[in-house]
Amino acid sequence: MSDYLYLIPLFPLIGFLLNGLLLGRLPRVVVNIIACLSVAAAFIISVLVFFELKALPPDVRVIEQTLFTWIPSGILQVNFGLLLDPLSAIMILVVTGVGLIIHIYSIGYIAHDPCFGRFFTYMNLFMFSMLTLVLADNFLFMFVGWEGVGLCSYLLIGFWYHKKSASDAGKKAFIVNRIGDFGFLIGMFIIFWEVGSLEFRVVMEQAPVVFIAGGSLITTICLLLFVGATGKSAQIPLYVWLPDAMEGPTPVSALIHAATMVTAGVYMIARTNVLYMLAPDALMVVAIVGAVTAFFAATIALTQNDIKRVLAYSTVSQLGYMFLACGVASFSAGIFHLMTHSFFKALLFLGAGSVIHAMSDEQDMRRMGGLGKHIKITYITMLVAALTISGIPGFSGFFSKDEILWKSFSSQHGHPIFWVVGFVTAGLTAFYMFRLIYMTFHGKERMDEETRQHIHESSKSMTIPLMVLAVLSVVGGWIGMPHIFGVSNFFEHWLEPVMAGGSYEPVSHALAAGGGDVGMEWGLMAASVALVLVSIYFARTFYKTKPQLATAWRKKMSGLHQVLLNKYYVDEFYGAVIVRPLIVFSLFLWKVVDVILIDGFVNGSALVYEGVSESLRRVQTGRLRSYATLFVFGVVILVAYFVMD
């Protein structure tokens, strides 16, 4: 099957072309079949090539396929090539598997939308772009997929373009990501300038020879690549587009937040782990930004009332966890959390979509309550997802989250401060997630009577995907159980050939070596679980048993509550410092430089020539007597000149 690797991105591309070229001409059922079958075919081939790769010895688990030379220009030789190794194998399974579930869910969710054909066309293009990104064997081909998911995010976030908020959100996502992409491009240019190739294999082999470890050049390259990652994966300071992306249909939110786009930055850093291991200062920046973003976004999620916006800030926070793992050189832990996060975050968003569907498009949790007895499947599956993201033992999120916390403490590139930030963030995560559960599914029903009369469970095309994701949210992390559980960590061993540049030995602050580390790891794990349980208890007290306490605390801390509710006023700050000055500057360029100076010069020149031509035109009267008079007058002047001379 390795000879057919190209079929994985090709099938979604075919789905995009068929539905796109025949838009409006195909019945709804045919559109659904084309869209879902194209992704299903990609998933089946992904599974087959995964097992084919697994059958190879660990040190040669690489399958490459070059279809043709894309850019042959001097030393710049860029192939249209695909690379399957343990890292990209995990990614294609996540992208196609979760993507297929979201496509099936979308059949029910988008059933009554008149633009269903356009929706599935964009969704297939999104899948093609993300699969191109993760399978590319060089930086430039990856960048094609990178830009493709950026384009699709613009199209899908602004899918309901008749809503100004949706069209504005799409433009915001597109513009903010272009800022990050500029850094990615510059970093890629420097890599080619120094190495002479953009192929991953060549760059990673030559990097230790070409670059000085810890040098300014390799640090600059890694920081520039990280700028691109902060845009695509919504980290400080370029995270502001992701919460607004909620304006798109809920399956779009699930696809962007779980399986595609926002995970691209994490994947790119893991793919270039050899470069980052040569730049410890850049690694430190990645870890700091990840830790700060995780905590920062979690505090905002505490006060949001829109159910999808809570989940959006949750995504930003969880992505911070992934970057924290990469920043402490535990790249496999970052990818492990990427995988488990794709299960429970897709479940949370699709569950939220089911809630919104039941509530006649209402998204404000303050107008919900008591839904648990009306939509039981949605409630149970979302409860599973909440337990998973909170890190309850046995669920997949527990294994990936605690792996990151332990590595942030014990890695040579880690520090206890990173662990403290991650630890506190874990408590905040459990609190805001169960705040969502209790406000939505428990307590007094707060919706109006008309909405209450129409509450119903979603169709099977929506609830079955929820159940599948609930199972994956539980068992998906079992392949990455830590060594202290007495098992072999399959996930970490699987990625070892790709992550060979990483270093995971504990350092002095982890209390030396040997058995002491095991005791410390158990202790830190127990502490995080205890904090999570305490957070859930407080959420239950504030939003179920004694809701008056939440009101009292909100009034008592009204200043802080307003700051968090308004998201630290970051959007307002960007608007005042960047957006409005740019608008004023643009208006100056338009009305002064363009209209007055440039147009004024051009139009003024035309007026001058018009005046001169108007004067000269009077000489050409067309009358013979006038010409004869002028001729005689000229002759008299010439004769007088010569006589006087």
C-alpha positions in Angstrom: 0.0 0.0 0.0 3.0 2.3 0.4 2.9 2.9 -3.4 -0.5 4.4 -3.0 0.4 6.9 -0.2 -0.6 9.7 -2.5 -4.2 8.5 -2.4 -4.6 9.6 1.2 -4.7 13.4 0.3 -6.1 12.6 -3.2 -9.4 11.2 -2.1 -10.5 14.3 -0.2 -9.3 16.4 -3.2 -11.5 14.3 -5.5 -14.5 14.8 -3.1 -13.8 18.6 -3.2 -13.6 18.7 -7.0 -16.8 16.6 -7.5 -18.9 18.5 -5.0 -17.4 21.8 -6.0 -17.7 21.5 -9.8 -21.2 20.1 -9.5 -22.3 22.5 -6.8 -26.0 22.9 -6.7 -26.6 20.1 -9.2 -26.3 17.0 -6.9 -29.0 15.8 -4.5 -28.2 16.2 -0.8 -27.7 12.5 -0.3 -25.1 12.3 -3.1 -23.2 15.2 -1.7 -23.1 13.5 1.7 -21.9 10.2 0.3 -19.1 11.8 -1.8 -17.9 13.9 1.1 -17.9 11.1 3.7 -16.7 8.3 1.4 -13.7 10.4 0.3 -12.6 10.8 3.9 -13.4 7.2 4.7 -11.3 6.0 1.9 -8.4 8.2 3.1 -8.8 6.7 6.6 -8.8 3.1 5.4 -5.6 3.7 3.4 -4.1 5.5 6.4 -4.8 2.4 8.6 -3.3 0.1 6.0 0.0 2.1 5.6 0.2 2.5 9.4 0.4 -1.3 9.8 2.7 -1.6 6.9 5.0 1.0 8.6 4.7 -0.8 11.9 5.9 -4.1 10.3 9.2 -2.4 9.5 12.2 -2.4 12.0 12.1 0.7 14.2 15.3 2.2 12.7 14.0 2.1 9.1 10.3 3.1 9.6 10.3 5.5 6.8 8.3 5.4 3.5 8.9 8.1 0.9 7.2 8.7 -2.3 8.2 11.2 -4.9 5.6 11.8 -7.5 7.5 14.4 -9.6 9.9 17.3 -9.3 7.8 20.4 -8.5 10.4 23.2 -8.7 13.7 22.4 -10.6 15.7 25.7 -10.4 19.4 25.5 -9.9 20.2 24.3 -6.4 16.5 24.7 -5.5 15.0 21.2 -6.1 11.6 20.8 -4.5 9.8 17.6 -5.0 6.1 16.8 -4.9 7.0 14.2 -2.3 5.3 12.5 0.6 6.9 11.2 3.8 5.4 8.6 6.1 7.2 8.0 9.4 5.9 7.3 12.9 5.1 11.0 13.4 3.1 11.6 10.2 1.5 8.1 10.6 0.0 9.3 13.9 -1.2 12.5 12.3 -2.9 11.0 9.3 -4.8 8.6 11.6 -5.9 11.5 13.8 -6.8 13.7 10.8 -8.7 11.2 8.8 -10.3 9.3 11.7 -11.6 12.3 13.7 -12.3 14.1 10.4 -14.5 11.2 9.2 -16.5 11.3 12.5 -17.0 15.0 12.1 -18.1 14.6 8.5 -20.7 12.0 9.5 -21.9 14.2 12.4 -22.3 17.1 9.9 -24.8 15.2 7.8 -27.3 15.7 10.6 -26.1 19.1 11.8 -26.2 20.8 8.4 -29.2 18.9 7.1 -31.5 21.9 6.8 -28.9 24.4 5.6 -29.5 25.4 2.0 -25.7 25.7 1.4 -24.9 22.1 2.4 -23.0 21.5 -0.8 -20.7 24.4 -0.3 -20.1 23.3 3.3 -19.0 19.8 2.4 -16.9 21.1 -0.5 -15.0 23.3 1.9 -14.7 20.5 4.5 -13.1 18.1 1.9 -10.7 20.8 0.8 -9.8 21.4 4.5 -9.0 17.6 4.8 -6.9 17.7 1.7 -4.9 20.7 2.9 -4.2 19.2 6.3 -3.2 15.8 4.9 -0.8 17.6 2.5 0.7 19.5 5.4 1.4 16.4 7.5 2.6 14.2 4.7 4.9 16.7 2.9 8.5 15.7 2.8 9.8 19.3 2.6 9.2 22.7 4.1 7.8 24.3 0.9 5.3 21.5 0.2 4.3 21.7 3.9 3.7 25.4 3.4 1.3 24.7 0.6 -0.9 22.7 3.0 -0.2 25.3 5.7 -1.7 28.0 3.6 -4.5 25.7 2.4 -5.8 25.1 5.9 -5.6 28.9 6.4 -7.7 29.5 3.4 -10.2 26.9 4.4 -10.5 28.3 7.9 -11.4 31.7 6.3 -14.0 30.0 4.1 -15.6 27.9 6.9 -15.4 30.4 9.8 -17.2 32.8 7.5 -19.5 30.2 6.1 -22.6 32.1 7.2 -21.2 35.2 5.5 -24.6 37.0 5.7 -23.8 37.5 9.4 -21.3 40.3 9.8 -19.8 38.7 12.9 -19.1 35.6 10.9 -17.5 37.4 7.9 -15.4 39.5 10.3 -14.2 36.5 12.2 -13.1 34.8 9.0 -11.2 37.8 7.9 -9.6 38.1 11.4 -8.4 34.5 11.3 -7.0 35.0 7.8 -5.1 38.2 8.6 -3.7 37.0 12.0 -2.4 33.8 10.4 -0.7 35.8 7.7 1.3 37.5 10.4 2.5 34.2 11.7 3.1 32.9 8.2 5.6 35.7 7.5 7.8 34.4 10.3 7.5 30.8 8.9 8.6 32.0 5.4 11.6 33.9 6.7 12.7 31.0 8.7 12.3 28.7 5.7 14.3 31.1 3.5 17.2 31.1 6.0 17.2 27.3 6.2 17.5 27.0 2.5 20.2 29.7 2.4 22.3 27.8 4.9 21.6 24.2 4.1 20.8 24.4 0.4 17.8 22.2 0.7 14.2 22.3 2.0 13.8 18.5 2.3 13.2 17.5 5.9 15.6 14.5 5.8 18.5 16.6 4.4 17.9 19.5 6.7 17.8 17.4 9.8 20.9 15.4 8.8 22.9 18.6 7.9 21.7 20.8 10.8 24.2 19.6 13.4 27.0 20.2 11.0 25.8 23.5 9.5 24.6 25.2 12.6 26.4 25.9 15.9 24.5 24.5 18.8 23.1 27.4 20.8 24.2 29.9 18.1 22.3 33.0 17.2 21.5 31.8 13.7 19.8 28.5 14.6 18.0 30.3 17.5 16.7 32.9 15.1 15.4 30.2 12.7 13.6 28.3 15.4 12.0 31.5 16.8 10.8 32.5 13.3 9.3 29.0 12.8 7.7 29.4 16.2 6.1 32.7 15.1 4.4 30.7 12.4 3.3 28.2 15.0 1.9 30.8 17.3 -0.4 32.0 14.5 -1.6 28.7 13.4 -1.9 27.1 16.8 -3.3 30.3 18.6 -0.6 31.1 21.1 0.2 34.4 22.7 0.2 37.0 21.1 -1.6 35.6 18.0 -4.3 33.6 19.7 -7.1 36.2 19.3 -8.5 34.7 16.1 -9.5 31.4 17.6 -12.3 32.4 20.0 -13.9 34.4 17.2 -13.8 31.3 15.0 -16.9 30.1 16.9 -19.0 32.1 14.4 -18.7 29.1 12.0 -20.9 26.0 12.1 -20.1 23.8 15.1 -18.6 20.9 13.1 -16.2 23.5 11.7 -15.2 24.4 15.2 -14.6 20.7 16.0 -12.5 20.2 12.9 -10.4 23.3 13.4 -9.9 22.7 17.1 -9.5 19.0 17.2 -8.1 17.4 14.1 -6.7 20.1 11.8 -5.3 23.6 11.7 -4.5 24.5 15.3 -2.5 21.3 15.7 -0.4 22.2 12.7 2.0 24.4 14.7 2.6 21.7 17.3 3.2 19.2 14.5 5.7 21.5 12.8 7.8 22.0 15.9 7.8 18.2 16.6 8.8 17.6 12.9 11.7 20.0 13.3 12.7 18.8 16.8 16.4 18.4 15.7 16.6 22.1 15.0 15.0 23.0 18.3 17.4 20.7 20.2 20.2 22.8 18.8 18.6 26.0 20.1 17.9 25.7 23.8 17.1 29.4 24.1 14.3 28.9 21.5 13.1 25.9 23.4 12.8 28.0 26.5 10.8 30.6 24.6 8.4 27.9 23.4 8.0 26.5 26.9 7.4 29.9 28.4 4.9 31.0 25.8 3.1 27.6 26.1 2.9 27.7 29.9 1.7 31.4 30.0 -0.9 30.7 27.2 -2.2 27.6 29.0 -2.8 29.6 32.3 -3.9 32.8 30.6 -6.6 31.1 28.4 -7.8 29.0 31.3 -8.5 32.0 33.5 -10.6 33.6 30.7 -12.6 30.4 30.3 -13.7 30.6 33.9 -16.1 33.5 33.2 -17.3 32.9 29.6 -21.0 32.2 29.2 -21.1 31.1 25.6 -20.7 27.4 25.6 -18.6 27.3 22.4 -16.4 30.2 23.6 -15.6 28.3 26.8 -14.4 25.4 24.7 -12.5 27.8 22.4 -10.4 29.2 25.3 -10.0 25.6 26.5 -8.4 24.7 23.2 -6.0 27.7 23.4 -5.1 26.5 26.9 -4.6 22.8 25.9 -2.5 23.9 22.9 -0.4 25.7 25.5 0.1 22.4 27.2 1.4 20.9 24.0 3.8 23.7 23.4 5.0 23.4 27.0 5.8 19.8 26.3 7.7 20.6 23.2 9.5 23.5 25.0 10.9 21.1 27.6 12.1 18.8 24.7 9.4 16.2 25.4 8.1 16.3 21.8 6.4 12.9 22.1 4.4 14.0 25.1 3.2 17.0 23.1 2.1 14.8 20.2 0.5 12.4 22.6 -1.6 15.2 24.1 -2.4 16.3 20.6 -3.9 12.9 19.8 -5.9 12.6 23.0 -7.0 16.2 22.8 -8.4 15.5 19.3 -10.7 12.9 20.8 -12.1 14.8 23.7 -12.2 18.2 22.2 -14.0 17.0 19.1 -16.4 15.3 21.5 -16.9 18.5 23.5 -17.6 20.6 20.4 -19.9 18.1 18.7 -21.6 17.7 22.1 -22.0 21.5 22.3 -23.4 21.4 18.8 -26.0 18.9 19.9 -26.9 21.1 22.9 -27.3 24.2 20.6 -29.3 22.1 18.2 -31.6 21.0 21.1 -31.8 24.6 22.3 -32.9 26.1 19.0 -29.5 27.7 18.4 -29.1 29.2 21.9 -25.5 29.2 23.0 -25.7 31.1 26.3 -25.3 28.7 29.3 -27.2 31.2 31.5 -30.3 30.3 29.5 -29.8 26.5 29.8 -29.9 24.2 32.8 -31.6 20.9 33.5 -30.8 19.5 30.0 -29.4 16.3 31.4 -32.8 14.7 31.6 -33.8 15.8 28.1 -30.8 14.9 26.0 -29.2 12.0 28.0 -26.8 10.8 25.3 -25.4 14.2 24.8 -25.1 14.7 28.5 -23.3 11.4 29.2 -20.8 11.8 26.3 -20.0 15.4 27.3 -19.6 14.3 30.9 -17.0 11.7 29.7 -15.2 14.4 27.7 -15.2 16.7 30.8 -13.7 14.0 32.9 -11.1 13.3 30.3 -9.9 16.9 29.8 -9.9 17.3 33.6 -7.4 14.4 33.9 -9.4 11.9 35.9 -7.4 8.7 36.2 -8.2 6.0 33.6 -9.3 8.5 31.0 -7.0 9.4 28.1 -6.5 13.0 29.1 -5.1 11.9 32.5 -2.1 10.0 30.8 -1.2 12.8 28.4 -1.7 15.7 30.8 0.4 14.0 33.6 3.1 13.1 31.1 3.5 16.7 30.2 3.5 17.8 33.9 6.1 15.2 34.8 8.3 16.1 31.8 8.0 19.8 32.5 9.4 19.0 36.0 12.0 16.4 35.3 13.4 17.2 31.8 16.8 18.8 31.4 15.0 21.6 29.7 12.2 21.8 32.3 11.8 23.7 35.6 9.6 23.4 38.6 7.9 26.7 37.7 6.6 25.1 34.5 5.2 22.3 36.6 3.5 24.8 39.0 1.9 26.7 36.1 0.7 23.5 34.5 -0.5 22.2 37.8 -2.6 25.3 38.5 -3.9 25.3 35.0 -5.1 21.7 35.4 -7.2 22.8 38.4 -8.6 25.7 36.5 -9.5 23.4 33.6 -11.4 21.0 35.8 -13.3 23.9 37.4 -14.4 25.7 34.2 -15.3 22.4 32.5 -17.6 21.3 35.3 -18.9 24.8 35.5 -20.1 24.2 31.9 -21.5 20.8 32.8 -23.5 22.0 35.8 -24.7 25.2 34.1 -25.8 23.3 31.0 -27.2 20.0 32.3 -28.0 20.4 35.9 -30.1 22.7 38.1 -33.1 24.8 37.3 -34.2 25.1 33.7 -33.6 28.7 32.6 -34.8 28.7 29.0 -38.0 30.2 27.9 -41.1 28.0 27.6 -41.1 27.9 23.8 -37.5 26.7 23.7 -38.2 24.1 26.4 -41.1 22.6 24.4 -38.8 22.0 21.5 -35.8 20.4 23.4 -35.0 17.0 21.9 -32.1 14.6 21.5 -30.2 14.9 18.2 -30.5 12.4 15.4 -28.4 9.2 15.2 -26.1 10.7 12.7 -25.1 13.1 15.4 -25.3 10.9 18.6 -23.4 7.9 17.2 -20.3 10.0 16.5 -20.6 11.3 20.0 -20.6 7.8 21.4 -17.6 6.7 19.3 -15.6 9.8 20.4 -16.6 9.1 24.0 -15.0 5.6 23.8 -11.9 7.0 22.2 -11.7 9.6 24.9 -11.5 6.9 27.5 -9.3 4.3 25.8 -7.3 6.5 23.4 -4.6 7.2 26.0 -4.0 3.7 27.1 -1.3 3.3 24.5 0.7 6.0 26.3 0.6 4.8 29.9 3.8 5.9 31.8 6.5 3.4 32.7 5.7 3.8 36.4 2.5 1.8 35.7 4.7 -1.2 35.0 4.0 -1.2 31.2 5.9 -0.1 28.2 4.9 3.3 26.8 4.1 2.2 23.3 3.4 5.8 22.1 6.8 7.1 23.2 8.7 4.1 21.8 6.8 4.4 18.5 8.0 8.0 18.1 11.5 7.4 19.3 13.0 7.1 15.7 11.6 10.6 14.9 12.3 12.2 18.2 15.9 10.9 18.5 17.1 14.5 19.1 15.1 14.7 22.4 16.6 14.3 25.8 14.4 13.2 28.7 16.8 12.4 31.5 15.7 13.9 34.8 18.0 16.6 36.4 18.9 17.5 39.9 15.7 19.3 40.9 13.8 16.0 40.2 15.5 14.5 43.3 18.4 12.6 41.7 18.1 9.3 39.9 16.7 5.9 40.3 13.8 5.0 42.5 13.5 8.6 43.9 12.2 9.7 40.6 9.4 7.1 40.6 8.3 8.3 44.1 8.4 11.9 42.9 6.4 11.1 39.8 3.7 9.3 41.9 3.6 12.2 44.3 3.2 14.8 41.6 0.5 12.7 39.9 -1.4 12.3 43.1 -1.2 16.1 43.8 -2.6 16.9 40.3 -5.5 14.4 40.7 -6.3 15.8 44.2 -6.4 19.4 42.8 -8.7 18.3 40.0 -11.1 16.6 42.4 -11.1 19.7 44.6 -11.8 21.9 41.6 -14.7 19.7 40.5 -16.1 19.8 44.1 -16.0 23.6 44.1 -17.6 23.8 40.6 -20.4 21.5 41.9 -20.9 23.7 45.0 -20.9 27.0 43.1 -23.1 25.9 40.1 -25.3 23.1 41.5 -25.8 22.8 45.2 -25.2 26.5 46.3 -25.4 28.7 43.2 -25.8 31.8 45.4 -22.1 31.4 46.3 -21.1 31.9 42.7 -23.2 35.1 42.6 -21.7 36.3 45.9 -18.2 35.7 44.7 -18.9 37.3 41.4 -20.0 40.5 43.2 -17.2 40.4 45.7 -14.6 40.1 42.9 -16.5 42.2 40.3 -13.3 43.9 39.1 -11.4 40.8 38.4 -14.6 39.2 37.0 -15.0 42.0 34.5 -11.4 41.8 33.4 -11.7 38.0 32.8 -15.2 38.4 31.2 -13.7 40.9 28.8 -10.7 38.7 28.1 -8.2 41.0 29.6 -9.2 43.6 27.0 -6.6 42.3 24.6 -8.8 42.8 21.6 -9.5 46.3 22.7 -5.8 46.9 23.2 -5.0 45.5 19.7 -7.7 47.7 18.3 -6.4 50.8 20.0 -2.7 50.2 19.4 -2.6 48.3 16.1 -5.9 48.2 14.2 -7.2 51.8 14.4 -3.7 53.3 13.9 -3.4 51.2 10.8 -6.8 52.3 9.6 -5.9 55.9 10.2 -2.6 55.4 8.4 -4.4 53.7 5.5 -6.9 56.6 5.2 -3.9 59.0 5.1 -2.3 57.0 2.3 -5.6 57.0 0.5 -6.8 60.6 0.9 -3.4 62.4 1.1 -0.8 60.3 -0.6 -3.0 58.7 -3.3 -5.7 61.3 -3.9 -3.8 64.6 -3.3 -0.1 63.8 -4.1 -0.2 61.0 -6.7 -3.5 61.8 -8.3 -2.8 65.5 -7.8 0.5 65.3 -9.7 -1.0 63.2 -12.5 -4.1 65.3 -12.8 -2.0 68.5 -12.4 0.3 67.5 -15.2 -2.7 66.9 -17.4 -4.1 70.3 -16.6 -0.8 72.0 -17.5 -0.6 70.2 -20.8 -4.2 71.0 -21.4 -3.5 74.7 -20.8 -0.5 74.8 -23.1 -2.3 72.9 -25.8 -5.2 75.3 -25.5 -2.9 78.2 -26.1 -1.1 76.6 -29.0 -4.4 75.5 -30.5 -5.3 79.1 -31.2 -2.4 79.4 -33.6 -4.0 76.8 -35.8 -7.0 78.7 -37.1 -7.4 77.1 -40.5 -7.6 80.5 -42.3 -5.1 81.3 -45.2 -5.1 85.0 -44.4 -4.0 84.5 -40.9 -1.2 82.1 -42.0 -0.1 84.7 -44.6 0.0 87.5 -42.0 2.0 85.4 -39.6 4.4 84.5 -42.4 4.9 88.1 -43.4 5.3 89.1 -39.8 8.0 86.4 -39.4 9.8 87.5 -42.5 9.9 91.1 -41.3 11.4 90.1 -38.0 14.1 88.0 -39.7 15.0 90.9 -42.1 15.1 93.4 -39.3 17.4 91.0 -37.3 19.9 90.7 -40.1 19.8 94.4 -41.0 20.5 95.5 -37.5 23.2 92.9 -37.2 
